[in-house]
Amino acid sequence: MGGGPSLFFAGGVKTPPGGVRSSIPLMARYGIDLTACWRPRVGMVTVALEFARALAADGRHRLVAFCSRERPPGLDGASEAVLAPYRHEVRLKLSWLPAVEAEAGLDAVLYPYWPSPPRRRADAPPAAVFVHDLAFRLLPGEVPWQQRAYLGSLLPPALRQAAAVLVPSLATRRDLLDLYPLPGLAERTAVVPEGPTPLPPPPPGPPPAGLAPGFLLAVGTLEPRKNYGRLLQAYGRLSDPPPLVIAGRPGWNRYRLPEQAGVRLLGHVDDTTLAALYAHASALAYPSLYEGFGIPLLDALGWGLPALIGNQGALPELAAGAALEVEAEDVDSIAAGLERLLGDTGLREELVEKGKRRAAEFSWKAAGRSLAATLERIGLGDGTGG
């Protein structure tokens, strides 16, 4: 696990045994918690892994990844890995992570998925905590009770202890500060926008068997806050619509969608299939009730898809006028928006052009630069964040 003091200090110079200083600049040593990234890749897993890859690609520092059982793909040769012997989230958070983060000789550590451990050792490195969204507080009835209990217990101490708090959007920053009016939190909270899903580049493969190009696409975990219920009702009101294809793994509480004419449920799809879906769809339907960022929207914009979005959470901020907004809680509004999106050629062309320009403003490389700057800043600070 790399116990003992480290010879690496952000922005400093090496002082070898004997006390003779060298003028060689030192490489900073940053940790990142990837213990949740054995799960199927959804938004939060994508964010954590792409943050790690962006940091690992920056040759100015060394990355130490804390992983469950095995190192995630794509980090070989670019980072060290400390492997946990098990995948029990609570045990990892309460006992394993507090020990390894303090003993790995780090200048700073990033928690990009779940919050940092509630009890950190006095010698723990300064921590940056990434808060994806506040759905468990804003839509408690549409978030599993286990997640409400877990985040409700861990997030407050993480916010108090963190040397930096990162969020993916201004909307999430506002939600965070409204819900947690802690002293000094605003000054420690910064926006780090996310990037797109790292899909295979064009040319894409064919759509899944039985699908012809031109379908309406929805992407996201099957859970209540994605608003699939209202989307299906709105779709049922359309006159001669294309098929509605939904790609997303089953969510919590055994949430399932009813069978409906014209609707095809694909479940979780691999990256090659997802790229083909974006390439062959006619539009994206994403009337989510709440998102902290909205990677499927960013993906669709980048692939040249006109998109319909809900008017809540961070989606309007991410789209910045490059998607058609509807009232997320109004089935009539969603249905009217879909009719317009599918039938108005001029609007579709306008949204495609705006969407490609908007998507070009986001990248994981830019996110990595922001993360590295934050970790360097807190690593050079006084306080441990513990």
N, C-alpha and C positions, 0 to 999 in steps of 0.2 A: 504493500500500500504506500510505499514511499515515505516511511516515517523519518523523523529527524529534521533538523533545520535545513532549509533550502539555500543554495547559493545564488538564487535568482531573485532579483528585486526590481520591480518596474521602474524604469527610468534611471537606475542607479549605476554604479560600477562595482565590479567584483572585488571583494576583499578576501583573498584566500587565506588559509591557515597561516599564521605568522604575522598577519596584520599588514602586509605590503599591498597597497592598493594598485589595481591595474586600471589603465585608461580605456580598456575594452568595454563598450556599453553592454549592459546585461540584457538578456532576453526575459521578458515578463512571463509569468507562469500563471495561467488562468484555468480554473476548473469549470465544468459544466455538468449539470445533473441530467443524465439521459436514462435514468432508471425506469422511466415509464415508456420508453420508446421500443419495447418489444411488442407493443400492441399493433393491430392493423393501422396503416397510416390513414389518419383523418387529419383535420386541421391542426390540432395542437401537436400531434406527432410530427407533422410536416414542419411546423414552425421550429420545434426543438432541434430536429435533425438539420434543417437548413441553417439555423443559427450556428450549430456546431461546425458544419462544413465551411461556412463563411469565415468563422474564426480560425479554423484549422488551415485555410488557404492563405491566411495572412502570415507571411514568414517572419514577422517582427516579434512574435511571441510563441510560447509553447502551450498547447491545449491538453488538459488532463480531463478525460471523460469518465464520469462515474456511470457504470452500466449494470444492467441486470443480466448476469450470466454470460453474455457475449457482447462483443463490440458491434454496434450497428454498421451496416455496409457503408462504404464511401469515406470512412475515416482512417482506413489502414495507412500506416506510414506517415500520417499527418498529425497524429496525437498519441498520447499515452492513454491507456485504459486501465481503470481500476474496477474489477468485476465483483459484483455482489453475488453471494452464493444462492440467493433466493429472490423472489419477485413480490413479496408481501409488502405492499405500499406503506402500511402503517409501521411495520417493524423497521423498514428501511429508514423512514423519516424519524422515528424516535430513537433508534440506537445506532444503526450502521452509518448513515450519512453524517451525523454530528462528529463521529470519530474520524472518518476518512477525510472529510473536508478540512479538519484541523491538522491532520498529520501528513498531508500531501505537499506541503511547502508551497502554498499558493499565495499569489499577490491579491487575487480577488476570485470570486466564484459567481457563476450565473445559474439561477434557477428558472429555466424557460418554460416549464410545464406546470408543475404544482408549486405551491409556496415553499420557502425554505423551512428547515426543521424548526419546531416551536421552541426548542431549547437547544441553544448553540453554546459550545464551549467558549471560555474567555479568550482562547487563542485561535478562534475561528477567523478566517479571512473575511474582509468586507464582502457583503453579498449584494448582488443586483437581482431583483425579483421581477419576473415578467407576469403581468396580470392580463390575461386574454380578454376577459369580459366580466361583467357583474350579473350575469343571468341568474345566478343562484339567489341573488338578493332582489333583482328587479322582476323576475318571473318565477318566484319560488314554486308555484304550483306546476310548472312545466320543466322542472329540474328534479332528478331523482333525490330522494331524501338522503341517501348516502353521501352524495356530492354536497348537498346543503350542509350536512353535519360536518363533513371533512373540511370544506373551505371555510365554513363559519368558525371552526376552531383554529385553523392554521393561518388564515389570512391576516387577522388582526395582529398577532405577534410578529408575523413576517413583515408587515408594513412598518411596525414600530422599530424593528431591528435593522431593516435594510438600509444600506448606504445609498442605494439608488432603487427606484421603482420605475419600471418600464411598461408602457402600454402601447397598443398598436394604432391608436387613433385618438383624436381630440375628443370624440364622443365618449370613449372609454375613460379618458382622463377626467372629464367632467363627472361621469358617473362615480368614479372612484372617490373623488374629492367630496362629492355630495354625500356619499354614504359613509365615508371615513374621514371626518374632519379632525385629523390628528395634527398636533403641532409640527410644523416643518415639513409635512408630507408634500405640499405643493411644490416646495423648492427642490425636493428630491425626486419628483416625478417627471419623466420625459417621454416623448412619443418616439417610438421606433417602428415605422411602418413595415409591414411584412412584404413578402414577394410572392410570385406565382408558384403553383405546384410545378416541380421540375419534371415535366412530361417529355417523352421522346419528341424530337423536333420533326417538322414536316419533311417528307410527305407522310401522312398518317395511313394506317391500314384501313380496311373497310369497316363499316359499322357492324355491330353484332348481327349474327344470322337472323334473317327475318325482318330486318329494319332497312328501309330505303332512306336515302338522304332527305332532309327537310322536316324532320320531327322536331317537336318542342321538347326541350331538355330541362330537367331539374336535377340538381346535384346537392347531396347533403345527407347526413345521418337521419334515419327515420325517427324523429322525435317531435313532440308537440310544438316546440318553439319554431321549427322550420315552417310551420303553417301549411303543411300538406293537406290538412282537412279542408281548409278554405280553398286551396288551389284546386283540389279535385272538384269541389262544388262549382267553382268558377269555370273550370274546363268543361263540365257537363252542360253548361249553358251556351257553349259556343256552337255556331252553325258550321258543320262540316270541317272540324279542325283536323290538323295533322295528329299523328299519334303523340301522346305524352310519355316520354321515357324518363324514369326516375332511377338515378344511380346513387345508392347509399346503403350502408350497412344498417341492420336493425339496431334501434336505440334501446333506451332503458324501458323498464316496466312492460316489456313484451309489446311495445307499441307497434301496431300493424296498420296498414292501409287496406281499405276494402277493395275488392275486385271491382273494376269499372270498365266499361267498354272504351276501347281506345287507349287505355293506360297499360304500360308495360313496366314492371318492376324488375330491375336487374340485380338488386343487391349491391354488395361491395364489388367494385371492378378494379382491375389492375391498371397501371399507368398507360399501357399501350391502348387498352380499350377506352380509357377516359379521354386520351388524346383523339381517338377516332370519333368519339361522341361529340366533342367540341367541334371537330372539323366538319362533321356531316349534319349537325343540327341547324335548324333555321333560326332559333332564338333560345335564350335562357329564361326560365321562369324562376324567380328567387324572391318571393314575397315574404321573407322571413320576418318573424315578429321582433327579433333582436339579434344582432351580431356585434361582436367587438371589433371586427374588421370585415371579413367576407372574402376569403380566398377564391371560392367558386366564381364570384363576380369578377374578380381580377383576372382569373383564368379566361373566362368568357370574353372579356373585353380584349385581352391579348390575342385570342384566336379569331377575332373579328365577328363575334356574335352580338347582335342587338339583345339587350337584356331588359327585363321587367324586374323591379325591386320593390320591397316594402319601404315605407317612408319612416321607419323607426330605426333606432340604434345607429351604427356607423355606416350603413349602406349608402345613404345619400352623400355623406362626406367622401366615401371612397369613389363613388361614381362621379361626383362633381359635375353633374349635368350630362353625363355620358350614358345614362340609362333612364328608362321611363319609370317614374315613381307612381305608386298607387297606395291607397289606404290599406294597410296590411290587414286590418281587422274587418274590412268591408268586402264581402264576396262580390257584390255588384261592381265595385271599383276594380277588383282584380280581373273580373270577366271583361269589363270594358277595356281595360288596359291590354289584355291578351288579344282581343279583337283588333285593336289598333296596331299593336306590335306586329301581328301576323299579316295584316292587310294593307298597311300604309307603307308603300315602297319608299316614298321620300323620307319618312321618319326612320325607317330601317337604315337607309344609306347614311343619313346624318349621324345616327347613333353608332354605326360601325366606324365611321371616320373619327368621331370624338373618342370612342372607346379605345381604339388603337393608340391614339395620342396619350390618353390618360394612363393606359397600362404601361406605356414606355417609361413613366415616371417612377416605377417601382422595380426594385431588384433586391435579391439577397445579398449581392455584393455591397450595395449601399447600406443595407441593414447591418452587415458585418462591420462596416466602417464605424457606424454609430455605436454598435456594441463595444468594439475595441476601444473607442474613445471613452465610453462610460467606464469600462473596466480599468483602463489606465488611470482615469481621474480618481476613482475610489481607491484604487490600489496605492496611489500616492498620498492619499489622505491620512488623517490622524485616526483614530477610531477603528475598531474592527468590525463594527456592525453586529457584534455578537451580543 
